Amino acid sequence: MNKAHTTCRLAFVIVLLLTAYTVAAQSAENVKSVKAGRSGEAGGPEVKSGSQGHTFTLGKDDFLLDGKPFQIISGEIHPGRVPAEYWRHRIKMAKAMGCNTISAYLFWNYHEPDEGLYDFRTGSRDISRFIEIAAEEGMWVMIRPGPYVCAEWEFGGIPPYLLREQGIKVRCMDPAYMKAAERYLSRLADVLRPHLITNSGPVIMIQIENEYGSYGNDRNYLFALKAIWERSGIDVPFFTGDGPTTYMLEAGTLPGCAVGLDSGSSEADFELARKMNPGVPVFSSETYPGWLTHWGEDWARPDTADLLREVKFLMDNRKSFNFYVIHGGTNFGYTAGANSGGKGYEPDITSYDYDAPINEQGRATPKYMALRKLIGSYLPKNAKLPPIPEPVPAMSFPETDLLPYTSVWDNMPEPVLTVQPGSFEAFGQDYGFMLYSTGLTGHKSGKLTVIDIHDYATVFLDGKYIGTLDRRLGINSVDLPASGSEHPLLEIFTEAMGRINFAHAMIDRKGITDRVILNGMTLMNWEVRGFPMGDGYAESLKATGGEMKKPGIFFRGTLTLGETADTFIDMTNFVKGIVWVNGHNLGRYWETGPQTRLYCPASWLKKGENEIIVFDLHKTGPGSVRGFTTMN
């Protein structure tokens, strides 16, 4: 983007808005003032051409805006999880709760989905527009670009095309990984550079990697990432983010970079960080108002009283902090990640509501109101927070029938022949589904074991459904009955769920990752068919004539609307699969819960007829969906 064009356009808008801007959270007694404008007490970035903009630097203990101590009160919003049409609304919501800064993870695999293919301009990938809107609303911006971000996002933001290379290591000085990371970060730097505070923009800091001390100790890697940014002309301060423990801070911090704590909730946390990396400001880079939820769990609902005590401590002691997250949004499509803790494989639900102050649909929660009241109590006398924006409209819709339309078995691509099955990545596929088929010779019944199944599969013998494999539950085997055929046809239809996004198990290839054995015999000579089910796939399906009884069916229905608004589509009449509305992939549903409704933004609907297509792994008979105004 042309720097001069961007600066002038921003200058025009922001100078008009600046006079109406009131900073969201400062106290004459308890919070050192945010200095902005060229006079008086104000708050947000006044974007100017030339050299008359603001400065942001790291003091020994404080962040310094225009040379004076500045308390960052930030709310995290991920542009990739929020329809671009709602960016301004969500940023206004954060400002009205008392924030003066927006923090944003950027997802490498969202902006470089395949090697060398970049997208920083379309829809919710338009990072420049997101930053511009934040500036127009009088907010500063912190960027958290990875290359690894965690974030309960597929593979922690790392692009899965890297997994096509056997032996690759991530988050270290592995040559193949670093070559790709440098190429991406250099391109991203071109996008970010015009928006830096040093170029009169709103971006005040950039994070180096994320929670590295929880993963590894290759400090050469962290120094190399910082050097890439500096070579690319990024001249704003940097920060790191780690848990408040000695080993994490030793492995994850860098000299001269501000120390973020995930989270910093006590004076002891801050003191430890100052000891481990002296001479730079320390802040709570992730103060948690909510938490994530996996499939099969109860909804995470952290205690609000504990949160309010932590925020009061931060405000009383003039410590900067970032709400992770103030608004979570949605893991549309195949973007939800997974954990691998003590319970084994733990895939994340589609909703990233996170029990955040601003819920998935953008509405203020009781938690939001409590935080707004608390932060507002630190304002100078007679100062007020901005009004809360009007809620985005939501609607319900009546029961809508979905009928069997076609099946994967009637939309089979040409097979690839292979002696033994391989992962999705081995066949150049990143997401979706894959069918592995072989005729049985020798053993034809008995215990079938897949080593290993990533992540879910339905098993068929001579076209008959036999059972399910489920990595989450540790189920990787099923008993095959005798079929009577001379060479029974075995089919394993496999779903890739989210790649692990945290800790040591991140190399998480999908599909059948090693081999299939029947009574100890390794099965050979397979046909492999990929079903990525990416953009445009649902629209390309052809209707099937006749009855469909074999699971793996697409259902189709038409929703006729006189007006559009956000809605939540209830999937309780289906079992497990994905949903498209007018070609937009809303994400996964699963009867295991706790999520039963998928968020559909108004921008994906239209007046008149709307096409809903559901692919279900198990259901064979007709079903129906309904629309609700809320997730629960």
BELSULFEN-V335330 format. One line per field, one symbol per residue. ss: DSSP state (A for helix, B for strand, O for the rest). burial: + if it has 9 or more other C-alpha atoms within 8 Angstrom, else -. A space follows every 10 residues. Layout:
BEGIN
ss: ???
burial: ???
END
This chain:
BEGIN
ss: OOAAAAAAAA AAAAAAAAOO OOOOOOOOOO OOOOBOOOOO BOOOOOOOOO OOOOOBBBOO OOBBBOOBBB OOBBBBOOAA AOOAAAAAAA AAAAAAOOOO BBBBBOOAAA AOOBOOBOOO OOAAAOAAAA AAAAAAOOOB BBBBOOOOOO OOBAAAAOOA AAAAOOOOOO OOOOAAAAAA AAAAAAAAAA AAAOOBAAAO OOBBBBBOOO OAAAOOOOAA AAAAAAAAAA AOOOOOBBBB BBOOOAAAAA AAOOOOOBBB BOOOOOAAAA AAAAAAOOOO OBBBBBBOOO OOOBOOOOOO OOOAAAAAAA AAAAAAOOOO BBBOOOBOOB OOOOOBOBBB BOOBBBBBOO BOOOOOOBOO OOOBOAAAAA AAAAAAOOOO OOOOOOOOOO OOOBOOBBBB BBBBBBBAAA OOOOOBBBOO OOBOAAAOOO OOBBBBBBBO OOOOOBBBBB BBBBOBBBBB BOOBBBBBBB AAAOBOBBBB OOOOOOOOBB BBBBBOOOOB OOOOOOOOOO BBBBBBBBOO BBOOOBBBBB BOOOOOAAAA OOOOOOOOOO OOBBBBBBBB BOOOOBBBBB OOOOOBBBBB BOOBBBBBBB OOOOOOBBBB OAAAOOOBBB BBBBBBOOOO OOBBBBBBOO OO
burial: -----+++-+ +-+++-++-- ++++++++-+ +++++++--- +++++++++- --+++++++- ++++++-+++ ++++++++++ ++++--++++ ++++++++++ ++++++++++ ++++----++ ---+++++-+ ++++++++++ ++++++++++ -+++++++++ +-++---+-- ++++--++-- ++-+++--++ ++++++++++ ++++++++++ +++++--+-- +++-++-+++ -+-+-+++++ ++++---+++ ++++--++++ +++++---++ -+++-++-++ ++++++++++ +++++----+ ------++-+ -+++++-+++ ++++++++++ ++++++++++ ---+++++++ ++++++++++ +++++-++++ ++-+++-++- ----+----- ---+++---+ ++++++++-- +------+-+ +++++---++ ++++++++-+ --++++++++ ++++++++++ +---++-+++ ++--++++++ --+----+++ ++++++++++ ++---+--++ ++++++++-- --+-++++++ +++---++-- -------+-+ +++++++++- +--+++++++ ++-+++++++ +++-++++++ +-++++++++ +++++++-++ ++++++++++ -++++++++- +-
END
